Amino acid sequence: MNVRRLRMIALLAALGAGPGGPIAADDDSSSSGRRFFVTVTNLTRGQQFTPLLVATHRAGVRLFTLGSPASTALATLAEEGDTGPLTALLQATPGVLEVVTAGPLLNPGASRTVEVRASGRFDHVSVAAMLIPTNDAFFALNGVEGPRGSETLVFQSVAYDSGSEVNDELCLTIPGPFFDECGGPGGGTAPAGGEEGFVHIHAGIHGIGDMNEAQRDWRNPVARVEIRRAP
């Protein structure tokens, strides 16, 4: 069994994860101690979301830029569902307050709420998770401003393609716990060559490999994200 698949199996077995990241000094004591409730709903028919990564940070922190290459950390999340490298990258980024990963898998139609800290100018939120079974599809909120009052903000996310792996849609290359098309877990072997090389809006599953297009495809958006302040 290859290392990539072992990492994915270990990840999917986790029921949650801890917060992390350095806490910078707050420059707005009047709004210190805030917390956000971030609720993600899976809007797809046949895709699961891997554990969710949720981060709070200052304006200007971004997970990716459309049309530009994905970072290695984001590519790892999009290809394997592993939030570890992106968590570490964010924790080392000035202006990040907290990073939380919450699992397990989020099924179609299901929702999960994650609580994160916000404080002063650390009032922006980013969210990301991989869609499985895909080669390198993910959904994300990419640095949105959180609520200032009691209102609930509602966002919808399309599926993005990290552009770091060719979309061959094969059981051999798509990691995951169990797929009907594969008769068991995906393999997670990383194919070489053919990737687009930049982050873009995902074109969906086309049924060119093992995946069942009718079962696994989606019509964007794929996720609804609600953000509200904790009482």
Z-matrix of the N, CA and C atoms (Angstrom, degrees):
N
C 1 1.474
C 2 1.530 1 108.61
N 3 1.342 2 117.85 1 131.07
C 4 1.445 3 118.89 2 -174.87
C 5 1.521 4 111.69 3 -77.16
N 6 1.355 5 115.15 4 162.33
C 7 1.460 6 121.29 5 -175.65
C 8 1.514 7 111.33 6 -61.13
N 9 1.341 8 116.87 7 -38.84
C 10 1.454 9 119.95 8 -177.02
C 11 1.521 10 111.10 9 -62.41
N 12 1.337 11 116.50 10 -42.88
C 13 1.456 12 119.88 11 179.60
C 14 1.523 13 110.85 12 -67.33
N 15 1.336 14 117.43 13 -39.49
C 16 1.454 15 120.03 14 177.63
C 17 1.523 16 111.51 15 -60.47
N 18 1.328 17 116.13 16 -42.03
C 19 1.467 18 119.96 17 178.34
C 20 1.509 19 111.01 18 -62.20
N 21 1.341 20 117.05 19 -40.48
C 22 1.454 21 120.66 20 -178.99
C 23 1.523 22 110.84 21 -66.78
N 24 1.336 23 117.11 22 -43.28
C 25 1.454 24 119.86 23 -179.85
C 26 1.523 25 110.47 24 -62.67
N 27 1.323 26 116.53 25 -42.06
C 28 1.460 27 119.95 26 178.43
C 29 1.516 28 111.28 27 -63.66
N 30 1.328 29 115.85 28 -39.20
C 31 1.457 30 120.52 29 179.50
C 32 1.512 31 111.43 30 -64.39
N 33 1.330 32 117.01 31 -46.06
C 34 1.448 33 120.56 32 -176.74
C 35 1.515 34 112.49 33 -70.81
N 36 1.321 35 117.25 34 -17.33
C 37 1.454 36 120.67 35 176.91
C 38 1.517 37 111.79 36 -79.65
N 39 1.322 38 116.27 37 -17.62
C 40 1.464 39 119.58 38 -178.47
C 41 1.517 40 110.73 39 -72.74
N 42 1.312 41 116.96 40 138.53
C 43 1.459 42 120.65 41 -179.64
C 44 1.505 43 111.90 42 -95.22
N 45 1.284 44 118.03 43 -3.73
C 46 1.450 45 121.25 44 178.79
C 47 1.504 46 108.11 45 176.00
N 48 1.316 47 115.58 46 -176.45
C 49 1.448 48 119.31 47 178.46
C 50 1.499 49 108.62 48 -154.23
N 51 1.302 50 115.28 49 164.78
C 52 1.450 51 119.21 50 -174.20
C 53 1.497 52 112.95 51 -92.44
N 54 1.303 53 116.96 52 161.46
C 55 1.450 54 122.03 53 175.75
C 56 1.510 55 110.23 54 -73.17
N 57 1.311 56 115.06 55 162.04
C 58 1.453 57 118.31 56 177.83
C 59 1.503 58 110.35 57 -158.00
N 60 1.307 59 114.35 58 179.84
C 61 1.443 60 119.29 59 175.05
C 62 1.503 61 112.23 60 105.49
N 63 1.321 62 116.93 61 145.16
C 64 1.450 63 120.95 62 179.40
C 65 1.516 64 111.08 63 -70.23
N 66 1.300 65 115.89 64 148.42
C 67 1.457 66 121.27 65 177.96
C 68 1.515 67 107.35 66 -105.01
N 69 1.313 68 116.16 67 111.76
C 70 1.456 69 120.13 68 179.57
C 71 1.519 70 109.54 69 -82.77
N 72 1.320 71 115.63 70 159.27
C 73 1.463 72 119.72 71 -179.94
C 74 1.514 73 110.43 72 -63.27
N 75 1.322 74 115.78 73 133.44
C 76 1.457 75 120.82 74 -179.11
C 77 1.518 76 109.02 75 -78.48
N 78 1.326 77 116.49 76 134.77
C 79 1.453 78 119.89 77 179.30
C 80 1.519 79 111.82 78 -105.65
N 81 1.327 80 117.93 79 17.58
C 82 1.465 81 121.50 80 179.25
C 83 1.521 82 107.95 81 -147.21
N 84 1.334 83 115.93 82 82.35
C 85 1.455 84 120.64 83 -173.49
C 86 1.513 85 112.67 84 -64.09
N 87 1.338 86 117.57 85 -20.88
C 88 1.461 87 119.94 86 -178.80
C 89 1.514 88 112.17 87 -68.33
N 90 1.327 89 117.81 88 -19.79
C 91 1.458 90 119.83 89 -178.73
C 92 1.530 91 111.28 90 -123.58
N 93 1.334 92 115.98 91 23.29
C 94 1.456 93 119.31 92 178.47
C 95 1.517 94 110.03 93 -75.44
N 96 1.325 95 115.42 94 157.50
C 97 1.446 96 119.98 95 176.51
C 98 1.510 97 115.38 96 79.68
N 99 1.329 98 118.03 97 9.84
C 100 1.464 99 119.83 98 177.29
C 101 1.517 100 110.94 99 -73.59
N 102 1.327 101 115.41 100 157.48
C 103 1.457 102 121.73 101 172.85
C 104 1.518 103 108.01 102 -138.06
N 105 1.316 104 115.46 103 145.79
C 106 1.461 105 121.85 104 176.38
C 107 1.519 106 109.40 105 -110.20
N 108 1.325 107 115.25 106 140.55
C 109 1.456 108 121.81 107 166.54
C 110 1.525 109 107.05 108 -98.55
N 111 1.326 110 117.21 109 120.08
C 112 1.463 111 122.94 110 -179.49
C 113 1.523 112 107.55 111 -112.54
N 114 1.336 113 116.55 112 114.76
C 115 1.465 114 121.69 113 -177.65
C 116 1.518 115 109.64 114 -111.20
N 117 1.332 116 115.91 115 123.10
C 118 1.459 117 122.60 116 -179.65
C 119 1.523 118 108.72 117 -109.33
N 120 1.325 119 116.48 118 130.58
C 121 1.464 120 122.52 119 175.74
C 122 1.520 121 109.04 120 -117.23
N 123 1.320 122 115.40 121 130.07
C 124 1.463 123 122.28 122 178.27
C 125 1.524 124 108.79 123 -80.92
N 126 1.330 125 117.60 124 114.31
C 127 1.463 126 122.84 125 -176.14
C 128 1.521 127 113.35 126 -95.02
N 129 1.314 128 117.58 127 0.36
C 130 1.462 129 119.69 128 -176.42
C 131 1.526 130 111.27 129 -83.13
N 132 1.328 131 115.39 130 167.34
C 133 1.463 132 121.54 131 178.78
C 134 1.520 133 111.70 132 -92.68
N 135 1.340 134 117.31 133 -33.54
C 136 1.450 135 119.29 134 -172.37
C 137 1.514 136 115.52 135 -139.36
N 138 1.339 137 117.30 136 20.58
C 139 1.462 138 121.31 137 178.40
C 140 1.524 139 109.52 138 -116.09
N 141 1.316 140 116.22 139 141.40
C 142 1.452 141 121.59 140 170.23
C 143 1.519 142 109.33 141 -101.13
N 144 1.337 143 116.28 142 153.27
C 145 1.454 144 121.46 143 172.52
C 146 1.525 145 108.65 144 -100.66
N 147 1.318 146 116.68 145 135.60
C 148 1.452 147 120.58 146 172.80
C 149 1.534 148 108.38 147 -72.32
N 150 1.340 149 118.74 148 173.09
C 151 1.471 150 119.49 149 -179.56
C 152 1.518 151 112.77 150 -48.05
N 153 1.323 152 115.04 151 140.86
C 154 1.457 153 122.57 152 -173.94
C 155 1.519 154 110.85 153 -83.23
N 156 1.323 155 116.23 154 137.18
C 157 1.460 156 122.38 155 169.17
C 158 1.514 157 107.72 156 -103.63
N 159 1.337 158 116.33 157 125.86
C 160 1.464 159 122.26 158 178.77
C 161 1.521 160 107.76 159 -128.14
N 162 1.331 161 116.65 160 130.17
C 163 1.462 162 121.12 161 -178.79
C 164 1.521 163 110.17 162 -131.73
N 165 1.330 164 116.20 163 145.81
C 166 1.462 165 122.09 164 170.76
C 167 1.527 166 107.94 165 -113.73
N 168 1.337 167 115.69 166 142.18
C 169 1.454 168 119.63 167 -172.50
C 170 1.521 169 110.28 168 -165.13
N 171 1.293 170 115.97 169 177.11
C 172 1.459 171 121.80 170 175.11
C 173 1.532 172 110.61 171 -78.70
N 174 1.321 173 115.64 172 165.68
C 175 1.459 174 121.02 173 174.25
C 176 1.523 175 108.99 174 -60.75
N 177 1.321 176 115.99 175 144.45
C 178 1.458 177 121.48 176 177.34
C 179 1.507 178 114.33 177 101.99
N 180 1.335 179 118.20 178 -18.79
C 181 1.460 180 120.59 179 175.52
C 182 1.530 181 107.85 180 -77.43
N 183 1.326 182 116.81 181 130.18
C 184 1.464 183 121.52 182 -176.64
C 185 1.519 184 109.88 183 -132.26
N 186 1.330 185 116.12 184 144.33
C 187 1.460 186 120.78 185 175.24
C 188 1.521 187 111.42 186 -79.73
N 189 1.334 188 116.55 187 -30.81
C 190 1.458 189 120.92 188 -177.17
C 191 1.522 190 108.76 189 -165.78
N 192 1.335 191 114.97 190 168.66
C 193 1.455 192 122.03 191 173.14
C 194 1.513 193 107.81 192 -126.63
N 195 1.318 194 117.57 193 123.57
C 196 1.464 195 120.34 194 177.85
C 197 1.518 196 110.30 195 -57.64
N 198 1.321 197 115.38 196 136.46
C 199 1.451 198 120.83 197 -179.60
C 200 1.510 199 114.24 198 87.00
N 201 1.338 200 117.32 199 -3.53
C 202 1.465 201 121.78 200 178.14
C 203 1.528 202 109.64 201 -117.08
N 204 1.332 203 118.24 202 157.47
C 205 1.463 204 120.52 203 -179.86
C 206 1.522 205 111.85 204 -61.01
N 207 1.314 206 115.86 205 144.35
C 208 1.463 207 121.24 206 175.01
C 209 1.518 208 109.31 207 -72.74
N 210 1.321 209 116.49 208 146.19
C 211 1.458 210 119.76 209 171.25
C 212 1.527 211 108.98 210 -64.71
N 213 1.316 212 115.99 211 158.80
C 214 1.460 213 119.68 212 177.08
C 215 1.524 214 110.41 213 -59.44
N 216 1.319 215 117.18 214 -36.48
C 217 1.462 216 121.47 215 -179.52
C 218 1.521 217 111.49 216 -66.00
N 219 1.334 218 117.09 217 -43.88
C 220 1.458 219 120.01 218 177.97
C 221 1.522 220 110.43 219 -67.31
N 222 1.327 221 117.70 220 -39.84
C 223 1.461 222 120.84 221 178.42
C 224 1.523 223 111.04 222 -60.19
N 225 1.320 224 117.27 223 -38.32
C 226 1.456 225 120.77 224 178.34
C 227 1.519 226 110.87 225 -64.22
N 228 1.333 227 117.08 226 -41.28
C 229 1.465 228 119.78 227 176.27
C 230 1.521 229 110.34 228 -63.44
N 231 1.329 230 117.39 229 -44.74
C 232 1.464 231 121.39 230 -175.31
C 233 1.522 232 112.75 231 -70.62
N 234 1.340 233 117.30 232 -30.71
C 235 1.468 234 121.06 233 -177.85
C 236 1.522 235 113.21 234 -91.60
N 237 1.347 236 117.06 235 -30.88
C 238 1.457 237 120.87 236 -171.65
C 239 1.521 238 113.96 237 -123.19
N 240 1.318 239 117.41 238 -13.03
C 241 1.455 240 119.97 239 -174.96
C 242 1.514 241 113.12 240 75.49
N 243 1.319 242 117.85 241 11.69
C 244 1.464 243 123.34 242 -177.44
C 245 1.523 244 109.16 243 -88.80
N 246 1.337 245 117.24 244 113.93
C 247 1.465 246 121.47 245 -178.20
C 248 1.522 247 113.29 246 -85.25
N 249 1.340 248 117.59 247 -7.87
C 250 1.457 249 120.62 248 -173.84
C 251 1.519 250 115.11 249 -57.20
N 252 1.341 251 119.25 250 -53.42
C 253 1.463 252 119.19 251 -178.99
C 254 1.526 253 113.74 252 -62.28
N 255 1.336 254 117.66 253 -39.45
C 256 1.460 255 119.51 254 179.65
C 257 1.528 256 110.55 255 -69.97
N 258 1.327 257 116.93 256 -36.09
C 259 1.465 258 120.05 257 174.61
C 260 1.522 259 110.26 258 -59.37
N 261 1.331 260 116.69 259 -47.76
C 262 1.464 261 120.85 260 -179.65
C 263 1.520 262 111.52 261 -62.13
N 264 1.333 263 116.69 262 -40.89
C 265 1.459 264 120.58 263 179.18
C 266 1.523 265 110.56 264 -63.08
N 267 1.324 266 116.97 265 -44.65
C 268 1.463 267 120.22 266 -179.95
C 269 1.520 268 111.47 267 -66.50
N 270 1.327 269 116.88 268 -40.45
C 271 1.458 270 120.08 269 179.30
C 272 1.519 271 111.90 270 -61.27
N 273 1.317 272 116.75 271 -28.25
C 274 1.462 273 121.09 272 179.11
C 275 1.523 274 112.73 273 -90.26
N 276 1.330 275 117.25 274 1.53
C 277 1.461 276 122.36 275 -177.41
C 278 1.522 277 110.46 276 -93.93
N 279 1.329 278 118.74 277 124.20
C 280 1.459 279 120.01 278 176.48
C 281 1.532 280 110.20 279 -58.30
N 282 1.299 281 115.99 280 139.16
C 283 1.450 282 120.04 281 178.52
C 284 1.513 283 114.67 282 94.61
N 285 1.333 284 118.14 283 2.30
C 286 1.468 285 121.23 284 176.91
C 287 1.521 286 108.95 285 -99.22
N 288 1.324 287 117.19 286 130.78
C 289 1.458 288 122.07 287 -178.44
C 290 1.522 289 111.78 288 -93.83
N 291 1.340 290 117.15 289 -52.80
C 292 1.461 291 120.05 290 -175.61
C 293 1.527 292 110.15 291 -148.95
N 294 1.334 293 115.16 292 145.93
C 295 1.461 294 122.42 293 174.89
C 296 1.525 295 107.54 294 -128.89
N 297 1.340 296 116.28 295 127.41
C 298 1.454 297 121.63 296 -178.70
C 299 1.529 298 108.80 297 -127.68
N 300 1.323 299 116.54 298 136.87
C 301 1.457 300 121.29 299 171.87
C 302 1.516 301 108.63 300 -114.42
N 303 1.335 302 116.97 301 132.62
C 304 1.462 303 121.88 302 -177.11
C 305 1.518 304 110.15 303 -131.21
N 306 1.317 305 116.99 304 127.37
C 307 1.464 306 123.42 305 177.59
C 308 1.507 307 109.56 306 -124.84
N 309 1.351 308 118.30 307 -172.06
C 310 1.463 309 127.90 308 5.05
C 311 1.523 310 111.42 309 -84.35
N 312 1.351 311 117.67 310 -146.88
C 313 1.457 312 121.80 311 178.36
C 314 1.515 313 111.04 312 -59.35
N 315 1.340 314 115.91 313 145.07
C 316 1.457 315 121.77 314 177.78
C 317 1.525 316 108.32 315 -107.28
N 318 1.328 317 116.04 316 115.17
C 319 1.458 318 121.97 317 -174.32
C 320 1.527 319 112.39 318 -79.26
N 321 1.331 320 117.67 319 162.05
C 322 1.471 321 120.67 320 176.12
C 323 1.528 322 111.15 321 -54.42
N 324 1.317 323 116.04 322 133.74
C 325 1.457 324 122.14 323 178.88
C 326 1.509 325 114.77 324 82.23
N 327 1.319 326 118.32 325 -7.31
C 328 1.465 327 121.95 326 -177.36
C 329 1.530 328 110.41 327 -93.77
N 330 1.340 329 114.60 328 161.21
C 331 1.459 330 121.33 329 179.76
C 332 1.526 331 110.10 330 -129.03
N 333 1.321 332 115.73 331 154.85
C 334 1.468 333 121.08 332 174.46
C 335 1.514 334 108.55 333 -142.31
N 336 1.336 335 116.71 334 139.33
C 337 1.454 336 121.92 335 179.02
C 338 1.518 337 110.16 336 -111.45
N 339 1.318 338 115.73 337 131.67
C 340 1.455 339 123.20 338 -179.93
C 341 1.528 340 107.97 339 -119.41
N 342 1.322 341 116.86 340 135.76
C 343 1.466 342 121.56 341 179.12
C 344 1.522 343 109.09 342 -104.31
N 345 1.337 344 115.49 343 128.90
C 346 1.466 345 120.48 344 179.93
C 347 1.517 346 109.59 345 -134.42
N 348 1.330 347 114.61 346 155.58
C 349 1.461 348 120.17 347 178.35
C 350 1.519 349 111.64 348 -79.25
N 351 1.322 350 115.41 349 148.02
C 352 1.459 351 122.47 350 171.08
C 353 1.517 352 106.96 351 -139.24
N 354 1.335 353 116.49 352 149.07
C 355 1.458 354 118.33 353 -175.37
C 356 1.515 355 109.40 354 -162.18
N 357 1.331 356 115.59 355 127.23
C 358 1.454 357 119.89 356 176.08
C 359 1.514 358 112.19 357 53.99
N 360 1.323 359 116.29 358 -122.70
C 361 1.462 360 120.70 359 179.86
C 362 1.528 361 113.11 360 -80.84
N 363 1.303 362 116.87 361 -3.85
C 364 1.472 363 120.20 362 174.15
C 365 1.520 364 108.33 363 -84.13
N 366 1.321 365 115.02 364 66.43
C 367 1.467 366 121.01 365 -170.11
C 368 1.531 367 112.59 366 -121.73
N 369 1.323 368 116.91 367 15.55
C 370 1.462 369 121.39 368 177.01
C 371 1.528 370 109.74 369 -107.20
N 372 1.316 371 115.07 370 152.27
C 373 1.463 372 121.11 371 -173.87
C 374 1.527 373 109.62 372 -127.98
N 375 1.330 374 115.96 373 137.33
C 376 1.458 375 122.39 374 170.24
C 377 1.525 376 108.90 375 -125.56
N 378 1.321 377 115.66 376 144.10
C 379 1.461 378 121.93 377 -178.26
C 380 1.527 379 107.70 378 -138.82
N 381 1.336 380 117.25 379 143.81
C 382 1.473 381 119.70 380 177.08
C 383 1.520 382 109.95 381 -157.91
N 384 1.326 383 116.00 382 150.70
C 385 1.460 384 123.37 383 172.07
C 386 1.523 385 108.38 384 -162.22
N 387 1.329 386 115.98 385 153.65
C 388 1.456 387 122.14 386 176.51
C 389 1.520 388 110.93 387 -79.93
N 390 1.319 389 117.11 388 148.10
C 391 1.465 390 123.18 389 169.18
C 392 1.523 391 108.41 390 -95.84
N 393 1.331 392 116.41 391 129.95
C 394 1.468 393 119.17 392 174.52
C 395 1.527 394 109.25 393 -125.98
N 396 1.345 395 116.62 394 140.07
C 397 1.462 396 127.39 395 7.30
C 398 1.527 397 112.99 396 -92.04
N 399 1.305 398 116.53 397 116.18
C 400 1.468 399 123.62 398 169.52
C 401 1.517 400 107.78 399 -144.34
N 402 1.323 401 115.91 400 168.04
C 403 1.461 402 119.46 401 176.23
C 404 1.522 403 111.77 402 -76.86
N 405 1.346 404 116.95 403 -49.55
C 406 1.464 405 119.09 404 -176.88
C 407 1.530 406 111.30 405 -155.59
N 408 1.334 407 116.04 406 43.75
C 409 1.464 408 120.75 407 177.30
C 410 1.525 409 109.65 408 -94.10
N 411 1.330 410 115.99 409 145.35
C 412 1.456 411 121.01 410 177.37
C 413 1.521 412 108.40 411 -150.47
N 414 1.328 413 116.06 412 160.28
C 415 1.462 414 119.92 413 169.13
C 416 1.521 415 107.34 414 -111.19
N 417 1.323 416 116.84 415 161.18
C 418 1.461 417 118.61 416 -178.44
C 419 1.526 418 111.71 417 -163.07
N 420 1.317 419 115.09 418 149.72
C 421 1.459 420 122.94 419 156.32
C 422 1.518 421 104.97 420 -105.19
N 423 1.302 422 117.01 421 130.29
C 424 1.460 423 121.57 422 -168.40
C 425 1.517 424 111.01 423 -113.69
N 426 1.336 425 115.75 424 67.01
C 427 1.453 426 119.87 425 176.46
C 428 1.513 427 114.07 426 80.07
N 429 1.350 428 117.19 427 62.76
C 430 1.464 429 121.35 428 177.84
C 431 1.522 430 109.44 429 -99.60
N 432 1.314 431 116.12 430 149.89
C 433 1.463 432 120.50 431 179.22
C 434 1.526 433 109.68 432 -75.54
N 435 1.318 434 116.97 433 133.28
C 436 1.451 435 122.28 434 -179.58
C 437 1.522 436 112.00 435 -77.72
N 438 1.323 437 116.87 436 172.28
C 439 1.469 438 121.08 437 -177.96
C 440 1.524 439 111.82 438 -67.90
N 441 1.309 440 116.40 439 142.67
C 442 1.462 441 121.83 440 178.59
C 443 1.521 442 112.02 441 -93.52
N 444 1.311 443 116.39 442 -25.41
C 445 1.455 444 119.91 443 -178.85
C 446 1.507 445 111.21 444 -125.12
N 447 1.337 446 116.08 445 -141.35
C 448 1.461 447 120.34 446 -176.24
C 449 1.522 448 113.05 447 -89.57
N 450 1.344 449 117.07 448 -0.25
C 451 1.448 450 118.91 449 -177.61
C 452 1.522 451 111.88 450 -71.38
N 453 1.323 452 115.36 451 158.61
C 454 1.461 453 121.64 452 173.87
C 455 1.521 454 108.16 453 -105.43
N 456 1.313 455 116.75 454 123.95
C 457 1.460 456 121.62 455 177.35
C 458 1.522 457 108.83 456 -90.39
N 459 1.330 458 116.23 457 137.68
C 460 1.462 459 121.30 458 -178.18
C 461 1.524 460 108.63 459 -123.87
N 462 1.327 461 115.78 460 126.74
C 463 1.458 462 122.40 461 179.33
C 464 1.519 463 108.87 462 -125.09
N 465 1.320 464 116.30 463 154.78
C 466 1.457 465 121.62 464 172.13
C 467 1.519 466 108.70 465 -122.93
N 468 1.321 467 115.05 466 140.52
C 469 1.461 468 120.32 467 -178.66
C 470 1.514 469 110.34 468 -117.53
N 471 1.324 470 115.84 469 135.29
C 472 1.457 471 121.06 470 170.23
C 473 1.524 472 108.02 471 -80.47
N 474 1.317 473 116.90 472 174.14
C 475 1.457 474 121.78 473 171.90
C 476 1.527 475 108.78 474 -86.89
N 477 1.312 476 115.50 475 132.80
C 478 1.458 477 121.99 476 176.41
C 479 1.527 478 108.84 477 -106.58
N 480 1.316 479 115.04 478 154.46
C 481 1.466 480 122.52 479 173.98
C 482 1.516 481 106.47 480 -112.21
N 483 1.338 482 117.23 481 124.82
C 484 1.464 483 119.12 482 -177.73
C 485 1.527 484 111.96 483 -70.82
N 486 1.337 485 117.19 484 -14.52
C 487 1.454 486 119.85 485 178.56
C 488 1.513 487 113.70 486 69.37
N 489 1.344 488 116.46 487 16.44
C 490 1.463 489 120.62 488 -175.74
C 491 1.518 490 113.22 489 -103.97
N 492 1.339 491 117.17 490 -5.40
C 493 1.466 492 121.09 491 -179.82
C 494 1.523 493 109.31 492 -147.31
N 495 1.315 494 116.88 493 138.70
C 496 1.463 495 120.48 494 178.63
C 497 1.521 496 109.51 495 -63.81
N 498 1.318 497 116.85 496 142.31
C 499 1.465 498 121.65 497 -179.36
C 500 1.529 499 109.87 498 -88.50
N 501 1.333 500 115.56 499 76.12
C 502 1.464 501 118.94 500 -179.14
C 503 1.529 502 112.79 501 -88.19
N 504 1.358 503 117.12 502 -13.43
C 505 1.468 504 122.96 503 173.90
C 506 1.527 505 112.80 504 58.29
N 507 1.328 506 116.81 505 36.81
C 508 1.454 507 122.14 506 -178.03
C 509 1.526 508 111.46 507 -103.56
N 510 1.328 509 116.34 508 144.13
C 511 1.464 510 120.81 509 176.20
C 512 1.524 511 110.67 510 -56.48
N 513 1.317 512 116.59 511 -34.11
C 514 1.461 513 121.08 512 -177.47
C 515 1.518 514 112.52 513 -62.23
N 516 1.346 515 117.00 514 -30.63
C 517 1.466 516 120.47 515 -171.35
C 518 1.522 517 113.96 516 -109.99
N 519 1.320 518 118.80 517 -5.45
C 520 1.467 519 121.34 518 -177.36
C 521 1.522 520 109.34 519 -107.22
N 522 1.336 521 118.24 520 115.80
C 523 1.458 522 120.53 521 -179.70
C 524 1.522 523 111.36 522 -77.75
N 525 1.310 524 116.04 523 155.47
C 526 1.457 525 120.26 524 177.72
C 527 1.509 526 111.74 525 160.76
N 528 1.333 527 117.98 526 167.60
C 529 1.463 528 121.73 527 -172.35
C 530 1.523 529 114.80 528 -77.31
N 531 1.336 530 117.48 529 -41.30
C 532 1.470 531 121.46 530 -179.60
C 533 1.521 532 108.38 531 -167.29
N 534 1.340 533 115.52 532 130.78
C 535 1.459 534 121.07 533 175.27
C 536 1.517 535 108.43 534 -130.08
N 537 1.334 536 117.30 535 135.15
C 538 1.463 537 121.22 536 179.27
C 539 1.519 538 111.02 537 -54.99
N 540 1.334 539 115.80 538 -41.66
C 541 1.458 540 120.11 539 -176.54
C 542 1.522 541 112.52 540 -64.33
N 543 1.333 542 116.49 541 -25.28
C 544 1.462 543 121.04 542 -176.03
C 545 1.533 544 111.98 543 -99.96
N 546 1.324 545 116.27 544 -11.88
C 547 1.456 546 119.64 545 -176.24
C 548 1.507 547 112.85 546 66.88
N 549 1.325 548 117.02 547 23.09
C 550 1.451 549 122.22 548 -178.12
C 551 1.511 550 110.28 549 160.89
N 552 1.323 551 117.76 550 -160.30
C 553 1.471 552 120.11 551 -178.01
C 554 1.515 553 112.31 552 -71.42
N 555 1.326 554 115.39 553 154.39
C 556 1.453 555 120.64 554 174.22
C 557 1.514 556 110.74 555 -71.69
N 558 1.336 557 115.04 556 165.38
C 559 1.452 558 119.37 557 -175.29
C 560 1.509 559 114.30 558 -88.26
N 561 1.326 560 116.85 559 -44.85
C 562 1.449 561 119.83 560 177.73
C 563 1.515 562 115.10 561 81.66
N 564 1.329 563 118.54 562 13.38
C 565 1.461 564 119.95 563 174.80
C 566 1.524 565 109.74 564 -68.35
N 567 1.319 566 117.39 565 134.40
C 568 1.463 567 121.06 566 -178.10
C 569 1.521 568 110.53 567 -84.16
N 570 1.344 569 118.55 568 114.86
C 571 1.468 570 119.90 569 177.55
C 572 1.525 571 110.63 570 -73.11
N 573 1.302 572 116.54 571 152.73
C 574 1.463 573 121.22 572 -178.95
C 575 1.522 574 109.98 573 -109.17
N 576 1.343 575 116.18 574 128.91
C 577 1.460 576 121.15 575 175.46
C 578 1.514 577 112.84 576 88.72
N 579 1.336 578 115.55 577 155.25
C 580 1.453 579 121.97 578 176.04
C 581 1.506 580 115.60 579 92.06
N 582 1.335 581 117.69 580 -6.47
C 583 1.464 582 120.08 581 -179.97
C 584 1.526 583 110.49 582 -72.23
N 585 1.339 584 115.44 583 155.66
C 586 1.464 585 120.24 584 -176.25
C 587 1.525 586 112.61 585 -74.03
N 588 1.327 587 116.55 586 -34.71
C 589 1.457 588 119.61 587 176.07
C 590 1.512 589 115.24 588 94.33
N 591 1.327 590 118.12 589 2.05
C 592 1.466 591 120.66 590 178.67
C 593 1.528 592 109.19 591 -153.86
N 594 1.324 593 116.72 592 155.46
C 595 1.465 594 121.98 593 179.56
C 596 1.526 595 109.26 594 -75.79
N 597 1.331 596 116.01 595 133.07
C 598 1.458 597 120.26 596 -179.57
C 599 1.526 598 109.92 597 -150.11
N 600 1.338 599 115.97 598 171.09
C 601 1.459 600 121.03 599 175.43
C 602 1.523 601 108.36 600 -67.36
N 603 1.322 602 116.35 601 130.38
C 604 1.463 603 120.16 602 -175.89
C 605 1.523 604 111.08 603 -69.65
N 606 1.318 605 115.65 604 140.18
C 607 1.470 606 121.14 605 -179.10
C 608 1.519 607 112.99 606 -87.43
N 609 1.335 608 118.17 607 -0.77
C 610 1.453 609 120.97 608 178.12
C 611 1.515 610 112.31 609 89.47
N 612 1.340 611 114.89 610 170.80
C 613 1.464 612 120.56 611 178.50
C 614 1.524 613 109.32 612 -83.42
N 615 1.332 614 116.87 613 137.22
C 616 1.461 615 121.94 614 -175.04
C 617 1.526 616 113.98 615 -112.79
N 618 1.340 617 118.08 616 -0.32
C 619 1.456 618 119.84 617 178.39
C 620 1.515 619 113.41 618 70.90
N 621 1.331 620 117.41 619 29.09
C 622 1.464 621 120.35 620 -177.87
C 623 1.524 622 112.10 621 -86.35
N 624 1.339 623 116.66 622 -14.26
C 625 1.459 624 120.93 623 -179.60
C 626 1.513 625 110.43 624 -120.36
N 627 1.322 626 116.28 625 -127.83
C 628 1.460 627 121.31 626 -177.64
C 629 1.527 628 113.34 627 -89.57
N 630 1.325 629 117.77 628 -21.89
C 631 1.453 630 120.30 629 -173.73
C 632 1.535 631 111.94 630 -72.85
N 633 1.314 632 116.01 631 141.29
C 634 1.454 633 123.19 632 -179.55
C 635 1.524 634 108.85 633 -81.97
N 636 1.312 635 116.92 634 110.16
C 637 1.465 636 121.02 635 -175.91
C 638 1.523 637 111.97 636 -59.00
N 639 1.330 638 117.36 637 -43.26
C 640 1.464 639 120.60 638 -177.75
C 641 1.520 640 111.50 639 -64.05
N 642 1.313 641 117.50 640 -33.43
C 643 1.455 642 121.58 641 -178.34
C 644 1.515 643 112.86 642 -85.02
N 645 1.319 644 117.19 643 -37.04
C 646 1.465 645 121.06 644 -168.72
C 647 1.514 646 115.27 645 -101.62
N 648 1.311 647 118.15 646 -16.57
C 649 1.459 648 119.46 647 -176.19
C 650 1.527 649 110.34 648 -70.85
N 651 1.313 650 116.22 649 167.57
C 652 1.457 651 121.39 650 179.64
C 653 1.514 652 109.15 651 -141.56
N 654 1.305 653 114.59 652 165.10
C 655 1.462 654 121.94 653 171.10
C 656 1.520 655 106.05 654 -120.53
N 657 1.324 656 116.75 655 116.58
C 658 1.456 657 120.24 656 -176.00
C 659 1.521 658 111.60 657 -56.71
N 660 1.342 659 117.95 658 149.57
C 661 1.462 660 128.10 659 2.80
C 662 1.525 661 112.84 660 -78.42
N 663 1.342 662 115.90 661 164.59
C 664 1.461 663 120.34 662 -178.37
C 665 1.522 664 112.96 663 -108.01
N 666 1.327 665 117.58 664 -17.23
C 667 1.464 666 120.05 665 -177.10
C 668 1.522 667 110.51 666 -142.85
N 669 1.336 668 114.63 667 145.63
C 670 1.470 669 121.41 668 169.90
C 671 1.526 670 107.46 669 -113.01
N 672 1.329 671 115.50 670 132.76
C 673 1.460 672 120.76 671 -178.86
C 674 1.527 673 108.41 672 -124.03
N 675 1.327 674 115.87 673 122.16
C 676 1.467 675 122.27 674 177.62
C 677 1.520 676 108.54 675 -110.82
N 678 1.329 677 115.53 676 134.28
C 679 1.468 678 120.53 677 179.02
C 680 1.525 679 108.93 678 -125.70
N 681 1.315 680 116.13 679 125.79
C 682 1.474 681 120.76 680 175.94
C 683 1.521 682 109.47 681 -138.45
N 684 1.313 683 115.88 682 157.04
C 685 1.454 684 120.31 683 178.48
C 686 1.522 685 109.15 684 -79.97
N 687 1.321 686 114.00 685 140.17
C 688 1.465 687 118.66 686 175.74
C 689 1.522 688 109.10 687 -70.33
N 690 1.339 689 117.18 688 145.15
C 691 1.459 690 119.87 689 179.42
C 692 1.517 691 112.50 690 -63.66
